[in-house]
Amino acid sequence: MTSKKMILIVDDDNFMRETISDILREKGYDVDWAMSGEEAIKKVEEKKYDIVLLDLRLGGMDGCETHKAIKKSNYSAKTIMMTGYSQDKTIKECLDDGVCGVLYKPFDIDKLLKLVEECA
């Protein structure tokens, strides 16, 4: 039997975090969440995650800064960036730095699940 994939959701929007968590748990994933980039970094130092779903715009560290910090910690998780800003130039920078994919908010459940499966 294969082990469940561990996913960390990083978003400062409570509704978004809870909604994504519920969807992924229903599909059999183990899910944790963080409300900031700083909290996410602490969590990845304590636990191994397969995927980090990371909002681009957070208070404090933004998503790209958080992604880079996670990578520096010798961490192998795949990052999926989430954003409501399709014209944000930062997305290209994130993709160039090894982000697995981008979800543009609002997104449908099928897109979320497909990208999670592709990155797992």
GROMACS elastic network, one bead per residue, 0.5 to 0.9 nm:
[ bonds ]
;  ai    aj funct       b0    kb
    2     5     6  0.89067   500
    3     6     6  0.89803   500
    4    28     6  0.68320   500
    4    29     6  0.56381   500
    4    30     6  0.62994   500
    5    28     6  0.82005   500
    5    29     6  0.54468   500
    5    30     6  0.61492   500
    5    31     6  0.84906   500
    5    49     6  0.75150   500
    5    50     6  0.59742   500
    5    51     6  0.78070   500
    5   120     6  0.74580   500
    6    29     6  0.62734   500
    6    31     6  0.59594   500
    6    32     6  0.78356   500
    6    48     6  0.74213   500
    6    50     6  0.52447   500
    6    51     6  0.66146   500
    6    52     6  0.87082   500
    7    21     6  0.89583   500
    7    24     6  0.85393   500
    7    29     6  0.70010   500
    7    30     6  0.61590   500
    7    32     6  0.63447   500
    7    33     6  0.81527   500
    7    49     6  0.55963   500
    7    50     6  0.59627   500
    7    52     6  0.57306   500
    7    53     6  0.72645   500
    7    77     6  0.89455   500
    8    30     6  0.86448   500
    8    31     6  0.58782   500
    8    33     6  0.51651   500
    8    34     6  0.72576   500
    8    40     6  0.77926   500
    8    43     6  0.84869   500
    8    44     6  0.84817   500
    8    49     6  0.65202   500
    8    50     6  0.82103   500
    8    51     6  0.63783   500
    8    53     6  0.61084   500
    8    54     6  0.81068   500
    9    17     6  0.64974   500
    9    20     6  0.78371   500
    9    21     6  0.74676   500
    9    31     6  0.73179   500
    9    32     6  0.63257   500
    9    34     6  0.62255   500
    9    35     6  0.83909   500
    9    40     6  0.84461   500
    9    51     6  0.85205   500
    9    52     6  0.59311   500
    9    54     6  0.61274   500
    9    55     6  0.82706   500
   10    17     6  0.73347   500
   10    32     6  0.87993   500
   10    33     6  0.56841   500
   10    35     6  0.56795   500
   10    36     6  0.63451   500
   10    37     6  0.70665   500
   10    39     6  0.85664   500
   10    40     6  0.65785   500
   10    52     6  0.72833   500
   10    53     6  0.60127   500
   10    55     6  0.60181   500
   10    58     6  0.86950   500
   10    63     6  0.85884   500
   11    14     6  0.74446   500
   11    16     6  0.71405   500
   11    17     6  0.60106   500
   11    33     6  0.78003   500
   11    34     6  0.66199   500
   11    35     6  0.52309   500
   11    36     6  0.65952   500
   11    37     6  0.85483   500
   11    53     6  0.82462   500
   11    54     6  0.64641   500
   11    55     6  0.52221   500
   11    56     6  0.84886   500
   11    57     6  0.83415   500
   11    58     6  0.69046   500
   11    82     6  0.87449   500
   12    16     6  0.82474   500
   12    17     6  0.76882   500
   12    34     6  0.77773   500
   12    36     6  0.62273   500
   12    55     6  0.79283   500
   12    57     6  0.85882   500
   12    58     6  0.62055   500
   12    59     6  0.74842   500
   13    16     6  0.54116   500
   13    17     6  0.62905   500
   13    18     6  0.87171   500
   13    35     6  0.76156   500
   14    17     6  0.52256   500
   14    18     6  0.61105   500
   14    19     6  0.84742   500
   14    35     6  0.81255   500
   15    18     6  0.52626   500
   15    19     6  0.59706   500
   15    20     6  0.85477   500
   16    19     6  0.51853   500
   16    20     6  0.61087   500
   16    21     6  0.83793   500
   17    20     6  0.54205   500
   17    21     6  0.59794   500
   17    22     6  0.85958   500
   17    33     6  0.70450   500
   17    34     6  0.84837   500
   17    35     6  0.84548   500
   18    21     6  0.50135   500
   18    22     6  0.60907   500
   18    23     6  0.86451   500
   18    33     6  0.87790   500
   19    22     6  0.52629   500
   19    23     6  0.63279   500
   19    24     6  0.87535   500
   20    23     6  0.51454   500
   20    24     6  0.61536   500
   20    25     6  0.84969   500
   20   109     6  0.86500   500
   20   112     6  0.86323   500
   21    24     6  0.53167   500
   21    25     6  0.60093   500
   21    26     6  0.85291   500
   21    29     6  0.88850   500
   21    30     6  0.88038   500
   21    31     6  0.61491   500
   21    32     6  0.77034   500
   21    33     6  0.79577   500
   22    25     6  0.52198   500
   22    26     6  0.61550   500
   22    27     6  0.87776   500
   22    31     6  0.87431   500
   23    26     6  0.52969   500
   23    27     6  0.66074   500
   23   109     6  0.77140   500
   23   113     6  0.86977   500
   24    27     6  0.50796   500
   24    28     6  0.65322   500
   24    29     6  0.54713   500
   24    30     6  0.76723   500
   24    31     6  0.71931   500
   24   113     6  0.77987   500
   25    28     6  0.50494   500
   25    30     6  0.61808   500
   25    31     6  0.65920   500
   26    29     6  0.74200   500
   27   113     6  0.86851   500
   32    43     6  0.88439   500
   33    39     6  0.89794   500
   33    40     6  0.77161   500
   33    43     6  0.87145   500
   34    37     6  0.75538   500
   34    38     6  0.85998   500
   34    39     6  0.56803   500
   34    40     6  0.53703   500
   34    43     6  0.78227   500
   35    38     6  0.85084   500
   35    39     6  0.66285   500
   35    40     6  0.75539   500
   35    58     6  0.82063   500
   35    59     6  0.88774   500
   36    39     6  0.52078   500
   36    40     6  0.62165   500
   36    41     6  0.87738   500
   36    58     6  0.62797   500
   36    59     6  0.66826   500
   36    60     6  0.72183   500
   36    61     6  0.73519   500
   36    62     6  0.84139   500
   36    63     6  0.89304   500
   36    66     6  0.87907   500
   37    41     6  0.62805   500
   37    42     6  0.87793   500
   37    54     6  0.84686   500
   37    58     6  0.71489   500
   37    59     6  0.80975   500
   37    60     6  0.71907   500
   37    61     6  0.54364   500
   37    62     6  0.67037   500
   37    63     6  0.68060   500
   37    65     6  0.79157   500
   37    66     6  0.51701   500
   37    67     6  0.84270   500
   38    41     6  0.52905   500
   38    42     6  0.65575   500
   38    43     6  0.88501   500
   38    60     6  0.77795   500
   38    61     6  0.68740   500
   38    66     6  0.73921   500
   39    42     6  0.51854   500
   39    43     6  0.62939   500
   39    44     6  0.88569   500
   40    43     6  0.50323   500
   40    44     6  0.62676   500
   40    45     6  0.86608   500
   40    52     6  0.88776   500
   40    66     6  0.76873   500
   40    70     6  0.83449   500
   41    44     6  0.52827   500
   41    45     6  0.63391   500
   41    46     6  0.88759   500
   41    66     6  0.71474   500
   41    67     6  0.89443   500
   41    69     6  0.71441   500
   41    70     6  0.61376   500
   41    73     6  0.86569   500
   42    45     6  0.52102   500
   42    46     6  0.65791   500
   42    47     6  0.89272   500
   43    46     6  0.51490   500
   43    47     6  0.60969   500
   43    48     6  0.85076   500
   44    47     6  0.51432   500
   44    48     6  0.60141   500
   44    49     6  0.68627   500
   44    70     6  0.72493   500
   44    73     6  0.85296   500
   44    75     6  0.79068   500
   45    48     6  0.76565   500
   45    70     6  0.86594   500
   45    73     6  0.76851   500
   45    75     6  0.87598   500
   48    75     6  0.80443   500
   48    76     6  0.85153   500
   48    77     6  0.77816   500
   49    52     6  0.69751   500
   49    75     6  0.87028   500
   49    76     6  0.81408   500
   49    77     6  0.57839   500
   49    78     6  0.85266   500
   50    76     6  0.73363   500
   50    78     6  0.62706   500
   50    79     6  0.87335   500
   50   119     6  0.87281   500
   50   120     6  0.65578   500
   51    76     6  0.87976   500
   51    77     6  0.50650   500
   51    79     6  0.57312   500
   51    80     6  0.73044   500
   51   116     6  0.76178   500
   51   119     6  0.73558   500
   51   120     6  0.66780   500
   52    67     6  0.86816   500
   52    77     6  0.65320   500
   52    78     6  0.61999   500
   52    80     6  0.61693   500
   52    81     6  0.82547   500
   53    78     6  0.85988   500
   53    79     6  0.59922   500
   53    81     6  0.60041   500
   53    82     6  0.68939   500
   53   116     6  0.87485   500
   54    57     6  0.89108   500
   54    63     6  0.60046   500
   54    64     6  0.87056   500
   54    66     6  0.83221   500
   54    67     6  0.79101   500
   54    79     6  0.68633   500
   54    80     6  0.60544   500
   54    82     6  0.57719   500
   54    83     6  0.86453   500
   55    58     6  0.66007   500
   55    62     6  0.78996   500
   55    63     6  0.56566   500
   55    64     6  0.89803   500
   55    80     6  0.85133   500
   55    81     6  0.57636   500
   55    83     6  0.58890   500
   55    84     6  0.89347   500
   56    62     6  0.58104   500
   56    64     6  0.65856   500
   56    81     6  0.61774   500
   56    82     6  0.58583   500
   56    83     6  0.54846   500
   56    84     6  0.85456   500
   56    85     6  0.89000   500
   56    90     6  0.83934   500
   56    91     6  0.80847   500
   57    60     6  0.89893   500
   57    61     6  0.83498   500
   57    62     6  0.52908   500
   57    63     6  0.60547   500
   57    64     6  0.88581   500
   57    82     6  0.86369   500
   57    83     6  0.71712   500
   57    84     6  0.88469   500
   58    61     6  0.64096   500
   58    62     6  0.50385   500
   58    63     6  0.66318   500
   59    62     6  0.68349   500
   61    64     6  0.81086   500
   61    65     6  0.59150   500
   61    66     6  0.62258   500
   62    65     6  0.54334   500
   62    66     6  0.62073   500
   62    67     6  0.86909   500
   63    66     6  0.50095   500
   63    67     6  0.60414   500
   63    68     6  0.86370   500
   63    81     6  0.72872   500
   63    82     6  0.86177   500
   63    94     6  0.84847   500
   64    68     6  0.62123   500
   64    69     6  0.86095   500
   64    81     6  0.83950   500
   64    90     6  0.76161   500
   64    91     6  0.82499   500
   64    93     6  0.78595   500
   64    94     6  0.57335   500
   64    97     6  0.85868   500
   64    99     6  0.89643   500
   65    68     6  0.51987   500
   65    69     6  0.62265   500
   65    70     6  0.86625   500
   66    69     6  0.50970   500
   66    70     6  0.61558   500
   66    71     6  0.86287   500
   67    70     6  0.51558   500
   67    71     6  0.62328   500
   67    72     6  0.87163   500
   67    79     6  0.70891   500
   67    81     6  0.88945   500
   67    94     6  0.80483   500
   67    97     6  0.86196   500
   67    99     6  0.79258   500
   68    71     6  0.50884   500
   68    72     6  0.62158   500
   68    73     6  0.88066   500
   68    94     6  0.88072   500
   68    97     6  0.77893   500
   69    72     6  0.51160   500
   69    73     6  0.64739   500
   70    73     6  0.53218   500
   70    74     6  0.74447   500
   70    75     6  0.61504   500
   70    76     6  0.86785   500
   70    77     6  0.83460   500
   71    74     6  0.57827   500
   71    75     6  0.52860   500
   71    76     6  0.71651   500
   71    77     6  0.80796   500
   72    75     6  0.69822   500
   75    78     6  0.89631   500
   77   120     6  0.87981   500
   78    98     6  0.83684   500
   78    99     6  0.69115   500
   78   100     6  0.59607   500
   78   101     6  0.88996   500
   78   119     6  0.63330   500
   78   120     6  0.73065   500
   79    98     6  0.79348   500
   79    99     6  0.51405   500
   79   100     6  0.54839   500
   79   101     6  0.71778   500
   79   102     6  0.88600   500
   79   119     6  0.80335   500
   80    99     6  0.60678   500
   80   100     6  0.55154   500
   80   102     6  0.56060   500
   80   103     6  0.71840   500
   80   115     6  0.79689   500
   80   116     6  0.78628   500
   80   119     6  0.79517   500
   81    91     6  0.80771   500
   81    94     6  0.79929   500
   81    95     6  0.88073   500
   81    99     6  0.69259   500
   81   100     6  0.79357   500
   81   101     6  0.62928   500
   81   103     6  0.62240   500
   81   104     6  0.84998   500
   82   101     6  0.86766   500
   82   102     6  0.57572   500
   82   104     6  0.58943   500
   82   105     6  0.68233   500
   83    86     6  0.70925   500
   83    88     6  0.86426   500
   83    91     6  0.86015   500
   83   102     6  0.75841   500
   83   103     6  0.64449   500
   83   104     6  0.51099   500
   83   105     6  0.56242   500
   83   106     6  0.84944   500
   84   103     6  0.84626   500
   84   104     6  0.54877   500
   84   106     6  0.67903   500
   85    88     6  0.55389   500
   85   104     6  0.71846   500
   85   105     6  0.77431   500
   86    89     6  0.86393   500
   86    91     6  0.82324   500
   86   104     6  0.65125   500
   86   105     6  0.85727   500
   87    90     6  0.87925   500
   87    91     6  0.82829   500
   88    91     6  0.59361   500
   88    92     6  0.81693   500
   89    92     6  0.58503   500
   89    93     6  0.71429   500
   90    93     6  0.50847   500
   90    94     6  0.62844   500
   90    95     6  0.87267   500
   91    94     6  0.50315   500
   91    95     6  0.61800   500
   91    96     6  0.85590   500
   91   102     6  0.79224   500
   92    95     6  0.50589   500
   92    96     6  0.60613   500
   92    97     6  0.85348   500
   93    96     6  0.51128   500
   93    97     6  0.62667   500
   94    97     6  0.50227   500
   94    98     6  0.66891   500
   94    99     6  0.57605   500
   95    98     6  0.53735   500
   95   100     6  0.71942   500
   95   101     6  0.72463   500
   95   102     6  0.81920   500
   96    99     6  0.72468   500
   98   101     6  0.87521   500
   99   102     6  0.77463   500
  100   115     6  0.85762   500
  100   118     6  0.86469   500
  100   119     6  0.62073   500
  101   115     6  0.70326   500
  101   116     6  0.89639   500
  101   119     6  0.77766   500
  102   115     6  0.83670   500
  103   106     6  0.82886   500
  103   107     6  0.66690   500
  103   111     6  0.77146   500
  103   112     6  0.71201   500
  103   115     6  0.81514   500
  104   107     6  0.59539   500
  105   108     6  0.85436   500
  107   110     6  0.83962   500
  107   111     6  0.66280   500
  107   112     6  0.70311   500
  108   111     6  0.55546   500
  108   112     6  0.65430   500
  108   113     6  0.89198   500
  109   112     6  0.50721   500
  109   113     6  0.61489   500
  109   114     6  0.85028   500
  110   113     6  0.51962   500
  110   114     6  0.59664   500
  110   115     6  0.85316   500
  111   114     6  0.51472   500
  111   115     6  0.61260   500
  111   116     6  0.85163   500
  112   115     6  0.54126   500
  112   116     6  0.61835   500
  112   117     6  0.86766   500
  113   116     6  0.50811   500
  113   117     6  0.61146   500
  113   118     6  0.85692   500
  114   117     6  0.51920   500
  114   118     6  0.61617   500
  114   119     6  0.86781   500
  115   119     6  0.61146   500
  115   120     6  0.84717   500
  116   119     6  0.52452   500
  116   120     6  0.59752   500
  117   120     6  0.51905   500
